[in-house]
Amino acid sequence: MQSPFMSLALEEARAAAARGEVPVGAVVVSAEGEVLAFAGNETRALCDPSAHAEVQAIRAACAALGSERLPGASLYVTLEPCAACAGVIAAARVARLYYGASDPKSGGVAQGARVFSHPQAHWVPEVYSGIGETESADLLRDFFAGRRF
C-alpha cells in the first residue's frame, strides 16, 4: 500500500510536469503526522536553480513553523535528492527522508556524493528508499521521453 504522503508528493510531481518542470514532488510532514508543506519543482518558473521540490517544501514548512529547523519531521520526495538538496535536508534537521526513484545521474544520497555518508555530515536523517519507486520512475521516464526527438 502506497503512503498517502508519497501519493501527495506524486500529485505535486504530476503538477510540476504539467507546468513543464521536471516532475519531482515533495511533502514535509510533522512528527505528529500533519502535512506542513508540499511543492513541486519550480526551477524554470522562478529562474532559480535551487527551486527543487524538496527545497521549496522545506522552505514553506520552515516558514509555517517560524523556524529554520524541522525537528522530528519527515520528507517524502519522488526522486532521490541531489547533493545540494541533501545539504538543505541536513541543515533543516529533517528526521526521516523517504524517496521514490533512485537518481544514478544526479543523486546525492545513495548515488554520487552520498552526502549523509560523508565524514563531515553534521546531520544524518533516517533514509528509506524505493517508496513509490515505480510510479516515480515512470513519471520521470515518460516526461523525458516526450522531450526527445
Secondary structure in CASP SS format (residue, H / E / C, confidence):
PFRMAT SS
TARGET T0000
AUTHOR 0000-0000-0000
METHOD secondary structure of the structure
MODEL  1
M C 1.00
Q C 1.00
S C 1.00
P H 1.00
F H 1.00
M H 1.00
S H 1.00
L H 1.00
A H 1.00
L H 1.00
E H 1.00
E H 1.00
A H 1.00
R H 1.00
A H 1.00
A H 1.00
A H 1.00
A H 1.00
R C 1.00
G C 1.00
E C 1.00
V C 1.00
P C 1.00
V C 1.00
G E 1.00
A E 1.00
V E 1.00
V E 1.00
V E 1.00
S C 1.00
A C 1.00
E C 1.00
G C 1.00
E C 1.00
V E 1.00
L E 1.00
A E 1.00
F E 1.00
A E 1.00
G E 1.00
N C 1.00
E C 1.00
T H 1.00
R H 1.00
A H 1.00
L H 1.00
C C 1.00
D C 1.00
P C 1.00
S C 1.00
A C 1.00
H C 1.00
A H 1.00
E H 1.00
V H 1.00
Q H 1.00
A H 1.00
I H 1.00
R H 1.00
A H 1.00
A H 1.00
C H 1.00
A H 1.00
A H 1.00
L H 1.00
G C 1.00
S C 1.00
E C 1.00
R C 1.00
L C 1.00
P C 1.00
G C 1.00
A C 1.00
S E 1.00
L E 1.00
Y E 1.00
V E 1.00
T E 1.00
L E 1.00
E C 1.00
P C 1.00
C C 1.00
A H 1.00
A H 1.00
C H 1.00
A H 1.00
G H 1.00
V H 1.00
I H 1.00
A H 1.00
A H 1.00
A C 1.00
R C 1.00
V C 1.00
A C 1.00
R E 1.00
L E 1.00
Y E 1.00
Y E 1.00
G E 1.00
A E 1.00
S C 1.00
D C 1.00
P C 1.00
K C 1.00
S C 1.00
G C 1.00
G C 1.00
V C 1.00
A C 1.00
Q C 1.00
G C 1.00
A C 1.00
R C 1.00
V H 1.00
F H 1.00
S H 1.00
H C 1.00
P C 1.00
Q C 1.00
A C 1.00
H C 1.00
W C 1.00
V C 1.00
P C 1.00
E E 1.00
V E 1.00
Y E 1.00
S E 1.00
G C 1.00
I C 1.00
G C 1.00
E H 1.00
T H 1.00
E H 1.00
S H 1.00
A H 1.00
D H 1.00
L H 1.00
L H 1.00
R H 1.00
D H 1.00
F H 1.00
F H 1.00
A H 1.00
G C 1.00
R C 1.00
R C 1.00
F C 1.00
END
